[in-house]
Structure formats: C-alpha cells, structure tokens
C-alpha cells in the first residue's frame, strides 16, 4: 500500500522493523514477547498507514505505537518491573583483546541491563528511547503521553537511578583489565 507522499508500507517495514524489534527486546527482555509486540506494532501501523499526513515522522509514529503496546502488555500482565534474569549473551560492543576482556564487557553489560530492567516503566521507556534510540524529547513525550519536560525528567531520573544502582561499581573500559 502506498500513500500519497509516503513510501510503500513494505519499505517502511524494511526500514524500521529491526530497530523497533530491538527496542521491544530491550523493554520486554524476552524474544518471543518482543516479536509478538513488533508484529502487532506493524499490523496496527498497516491499518492506520493511509491516515498519515505526508509530513509525518514515520519512525516516531512507529515508536509511539510500540510504546503504547508495551505499556498495555505490562498492564495486562501485571508486570510493572521485570528483572533481566535471562539476559541474553551478546558480542562485546568493542573488540576485546581476549576472553577475559570479553567476559568483563559481558559482565558490565549484564549489570547495567539489570539496573535498567528495575527502573519504573516510564523511566525505562524514556531512557531507552533517548539513550539507545536517540529520539528527541518531544517525540518521547508523544510516545509516553506526557510533556517534553516530563520526558526529560523521566530520562534524568532513570540516569540517576542507574548511577545509584551501579553503586559505584566500575564499568571497565574495553581492553582494560582489573
């Protein structure tokens, strides 16, 4: 389906599915839930795509849909907070010099992800939208149905709680051993 001034919907899916799925993976911490929410995001987007104005920010619109679905998911399941007990192991972000560096990087990532997972939902969503997906505060505010100042405050509080949650634990830089 192509809307006047908008690319065909399959091009929208191709351009944004990976990023939306990664966002949902971070918010739910479970691949199956993230995939279900990503599919529902794009199903709802497909149904409403023809109503978008030609100047609409499709990326921000998709994040808003995904955020609303995530909020509904947590409400329905009664899970406002979730622990990252099943943190999936990923490759170190930086090239590690050896297995010890890779293990330290993985350990640091797991500590940060566990602290982020314990944040209140709005703060976690705001933090991920800002720091991971680099969205502006106005877009985050629309996604979370709050003011830009509130979105900024949610990110600030999340960062403060992350720092407190790490409790002075040093996050090793790549290539630096203890």
C-alpha positions in Angstrom: 0.0 0.0 0.0 1.4 3.4 -0.9 0.0 6.6 0.5 0.4 9.9 -1.4 3.8 11.2 -0.4 4.7 8.1 1.6 6.7 5.1 0.6 5.0 1.7 0.2 4.4 0.1 3.5 6.7 -2.8 2.9 9.5 -0.2 2.5 8.6 1.2 6.0 8.7 -2.3 7.5 12.1 -3.0 5.8 13.5 0.3 7.1 12.2 0.2 10.7 11.5 -3.4 11.8 14.9 -4.1 13.1 15.1 -1.0 15.3 11.6 -1.4 16.6 12.2 -5.1 17.4 15.5 -4.2 19.3 13.6 -1.5 21.3 10.9 -4.0 22.2 13.5 -6.7 23.0 15.1 -4.2 25.5 11.8 -3.3 27.1 10.4 -6.9 27.5 13.7 -8.9 27.8 12.1 -11.8 26.0 12.5 -12.5 22.4 9.0 -14.1 21.9 7.3 -11.2 23.5 9.3 -8.7 21.5 8.5 -10.5 18.3 4.8 -10.6 19.1 4.8 -6.9 20.0 6.7 -6.0 16.9 4.2 -7.9 14.7 1.3 -6.1 16.5 3.1 -2.8 16.0 3.4 -3.2 12.3 -0.1 -4.7 12.0 -1.6 -1.6 13.7 0.7 0.7 11.6 -0.5 -1.0 8.4 -4.1 -0.4 9.4 -3.6 3.3 10.1 -0.9 4.0 7.4 -3.2 5.6 5.0 -4.3 8.2 7.6 -0.7 9.6 8.0 0.0 13.0 6.6 2.8 13.3 4.0 5.0 15.2 6.5 4.5 12.6 9.3 7.6 11.3 11.1 7.0 7.6 10.4 9.9 6.4 12.7 8.5 8.4 15.7 5.0 7.2 14.9 6.1 3.6 15.0 7.9 4.1 18.3 4.7 5.6 19.7 2.7 2.6 18.6 5.3 0.2 20.0 5.5 2.1 23.3 1.7 2.1 23.7 1.6 -1.7 23.0 4.4 -2.2 25.5 2.5 -0.3 28.2 -0.6 -2.3 27.5 1.4 -5.5 27.6 2.8 -4.7 31.1 -0.6 -3.6 32.4 -2.3 -6.8 31.1 0.4 -9.0 32.6 0.6 -7.0 35.9 4.4 -6.6 35.4 5.5 -3.1 36.0 9.0 -4.2 36.7 11.0 -7.1 35.4 14.4 -8.5 36.2 16.8 -9.4 33.5 17.2 -12.9 34.8 17.5 -14.2 31.3 20.0 -11.7 29.9 21.0 -12.9 26.5 24.6 -13.0 25.9 25.7 -10.8 23.0 29.0 -9.9 21.5 31.0 -7.3 23.3 30.4 -3.8 21.8 34.1 -3.2 21.4 36.6 -5.6 20.1 38.1 -7.4 23.1 41.7 -8.4 23.3 41.0 -11.7 24.8 38.5 -13.9 26.7 39.0 -12.0 30.0 38.1 -8.7 28.3 35.0 -10.2 26.6 33.9 -11.7 30.0 34.3 -8.3 31.7 32.4 -6.5 29.0 29.6 -9.1 29.2 29.5 -8.8 33.0 29.3 -5.0 32.8 26.6 -5.1 30.2 24.6 -7.5 32.4 25.0 -5.2 35.4 23.7 -2.2 33.5 20.9 -4.1 31.9 19.8 -5.5 35.3 19.7 -2.0 36.8 17.8 -0.6 33.7 15.3 -3.5 34.0 14.4 -2.5 37.6 13.5 1.1 36.6 9.8 2.1 36.7 8.3 1.5 33.3 8.0 5.2 32.1 11.6 5.9 33.2 12.9 2.7 31.4 11.0 3.5 28.2 12.1 7.2 28.3 15.8 6.1 28.9 15.7 3.6 26.1 14.1 5.9 23.6 16.6 8.7 24.4 19.9 7.0 25.1 19.6 3.9 22.9 17.3 5.1 20.0 18.4 8.8 20.1 14.9 10.2 19.9 14.3 13.8 20.9 12.3 14.8 24.0 9.2 15.9 22.0 9.0 12.5 20.3 9.5 10.7 23.6 6.8 12.9 25.2 4.3 11.9 22.4 5.2 8.3 22.9 4.7 8.4 26.6 1.7 10.8 26.5 3.4 13.4 28.7 5.0 16.8 28.3 8.6 17.3 27.0 9.6 18.4 30.4 8.2 15.2 32.0 10.0 13.1 29.3 13.3 14.9 30.2 12.6 14.3 33.9 12.0 10.6 33.3 15.3 10.3 31.5 17.1 12.3 34.2 15.6 10.2 37.0 16.5 7.0 35.1 20.1 8.1 34.7 20.2 9.0 38.4 18.8 5.6 39.4 21.2 3.8 37.1 24.1 5.5 38.7 22.8 4.8 42.2 22.0 1.2 41.1 25.5 0.6 40.0 26.6 1.9 43.4 30.0 3.0 42.4 30.8 -0.3 40.6 33.3 0.4 37.9 32.3 -0.4 34.4 35.6 -1.5 32.8 36.6 0.1 29.5 37.4 -2.3 26.6 40.9 -3.6 26.8 41.4 -2.6 30.5 41.8 -5.5 32.9 41.3 -5.3 36.7 
